[in-house]
Amino acid sequence: MANYEIVKKIVVLGGKPDGVTKEINIAKWGVYDPIIDIRRWQGDIASKGISLKREEAQKLLDALKTALEEEEK
């Protein structure tokens, strides 16, 4: 498994009784710059997830805001 460091915990989106959580964090994987990281965790064990650069995260945020606003209409 790759070496990682959680630079900042942003939010736990949800979890299960078995200790698996879905989280959004700022993480540093290996020698790479910190990125926004969305994935499942079981304790310190990372599952598959998605990593986003700041620009990608901003596009996702904008798209979600638009979609949720349209859904409320």
Buried (B, 14 or more C-beta within 10 A) or exposed (E): EEEBEBEEEEEEEEBEEEEBBBBBBBBBBEEEEBBBBBBBBEEEEBEEBEBBEEEEBEEBEEEEEEEEEEEEE
